[in-house]
Amino acid sequence: MSGKTFEGQVARMGWEPGAQPRPELVDQILDYHGRGMRREIGPTLWGVACGALIGVLLKGIALETAPWGPGTGTIGAVIAALAQAGFAGTLTVAFWGAWRARTRPEILQFGSINLLTLLVVFLV
């Protein structure tokens, strides 16, 4: 008969006021819903560094005063080719990261911040 009332059901569960859930239970729930994995800072830092470098190289291609700007010969052509390859790689990684975001979120994290930083540096 004690199971039919609310107090009886609470007594059967062994609930205590102010009780805290076990950490294992919380981890299981977060893992199940996909928020158990913490974001790492490494892909973001690498994305910012690579994006800034590629952005500076791309910006220098058009500047007359840059050491690798127009009219600088072979070195300028090599750096320009590297900058353009880096830009193509940035676009590729950003789109690939968006496509594989559910299974590999670190690629999206790297690719998106890389593209954003590259564009900010290039346009400023």
C-alpha positions as CSV (number, residue, x, y, z in Angstrom):
1,M,0.0,0.0,0.0
2,S,2.9,2.4,0.6
3,G,3.8,2.2,-3.1
4,K,0.6,3.9,-4.2
5,T,1.3,7.3,-2.5
6,F,3.9,9.7,-3.5
7,E,5.7,9.5,-0.2
8,G,5.6,5.8,-0.4
9,Q,7.2,5.8,-3.9
10,V,9.9,8.2,-2.7
11,A,10.6,6.1,0.3
12,R,11.0,3.0,-1.9
13,M,13.5,4.8,-4.2
14,G,15.6,5.8,-1.2
15,W,15.6,9.4,-2.3
16,E,17.1,11.9,0.2
17,P,16.5,15.7,0.0
18,G,19.5,17.5,-1.4
19,A,21.0,14.3,-3.0
20,Q,23.5,14.8,-5.8
21,P,23.7,12.5,-8.9
22,R,26.7,10.2,-9.2
23,P,29.4,11.6,-11.5
24,E,29.3,8.4,-13.6
25,L,25.6,8.9,-14.3
26,V,26.2,12.5,-15.4
27,D,29.1,11.4,-17.7
28,Q,26.9,8.7,-19.2
29,I,24.1,11.2,-19.9
30,L,26.4,13.8,-21.4
31,D,28.1,11.1,-23.6
32,Y,24.8,9.9,-24.8
33,H,23.7,13.3,-25.9
34,G,27.1,14.1,-27.6
35,R,28.2,16.8,-25.2
36,G,30.6,14.6,-23.2
37,M,33.6,15.5,-25.3
38,R,35.3,18.7,-24.4
39,R,36.6,20.9,-27.1
40,E,40.4,21.1,-27.2
41,I,42.2,24.4,-27.8
42,G,44.9,22.9,-30.0
43,P,42.9,23.0,-33.3
44,T,41.8,26.5,-32.7
45,L,45.4,27.7,-32.1
46,W,46.7,25.9,-35.1
47,G,43.9,27.3,-37.2
48,V,44.7,30.9,-36.1
49,A,48.4,30.5,-36.7
50,C,48.0,28.9,-40.2
51,G,45.3,31.4,-41.2
52,A,47.4,34.4,-40.2
53,L,50.4,33.1,-42.0
54,I,48.5,32.3,-45.2
55,G,46.6,35.6,-45.0
56,V,49.9,37.6,-44.7
57,L,51.4,35.7,-47.6
58,L,48.3,36.4,-49.8
59,K,48.3,40.0,-48.8
60,G,51.9,40.4,-49.7
61,I,51.4,39.1,-53.2
62,A,49.6,42.3,-54.1
63,L,51.7,44.8,-52.2
64,E,54.5,46.5,-54.0
65,T,56.5,46.9,-50.8
66,A,56.4,43.3,-49.7
67,P,59.6,41.2,-50.2
68,W,57.6,38.7,-52.2
69,G,55.4,41.2,-54.0
70,P,55.0,41.8,-57.7
71,G,58.3,41.9,-59.6
72,T,60.4,40.1,-57.0
73,G,61.4,37.2,-59.3
74,T,61.6,33.5,-58.5
75,I,61.3,33.9,-54.7
76,G,58.1,35.9,-55.1
77,A,56.6,33.4,-57.5
78,V,57.4,30.5,-55.2
79,I,55.9,32.3,-52.2
80,A,52.8,33.3,-54.3
81,A,52.3,29.7,-55.3
82,L,52.6,28.5,-51.7
83,A,50.1,31.2,-50.6
84,Q,47.6,30.2,-53.3
85,A,48.0,26.5,-52.4
86,G,47.5,27.4,-48.8
87,F,44.3,29.3,-49.6
88,A,43.0,26.3,-51.7
89,G,43.9,24.0,-48.8
90,T,42.1,26.2,-46.4
91,L,38.9,26.1,-48.4
92,T,39.2,22.4,-48.8
93,V,39.7,21.7,-45.1
94,A,36.8,24.1,-44.2
95,F,34.4,22.4,-46.6
96,W,35.6,18.9,-45.6
97,G,35.3,19.8,-41.9
98,A,31.7,21.0,-42.5
99,W,30.9,17.8,-44.2
100,R,32.5,15.6,-41.5
101,A,31.5,17.7,-38.5
102,R,29.5,15.0,-36.7
103,T,32.3,12.5,-36.7
104,R,35.4,14.7,-36.7
105,P,34.5,18.1,-34.9
106,E,38.2,19.0,-34.5
107,I,38.5,19.3,-38.3
108,L,35.6,21.7,-38.4
109,Q,37.1,23.6,-35.5
110,F,40.4,24.0,-37.3
111,G,39.0,24.7,-40.7
112,S,36.5,27.3,-39.7
113,I,38.9,29.3,-37.5
114,N,41.6,29.0,-40.2
115,L,39.4,30.4,-42.9
116,L,38.0,33.1,-40.7
117,T,41.5,34.3,-39.6
118,L,42.8,34.1,-43.2
119,L,39.9,36.4,-44.4
120,V,40.3,38.8,-41.5
121,V,44.0,39.2,-42.1
122,F,43.7,39.4,-45.8
123,L,40.9,42.0,-45.7
124,V,42.3,44.3,-43.1
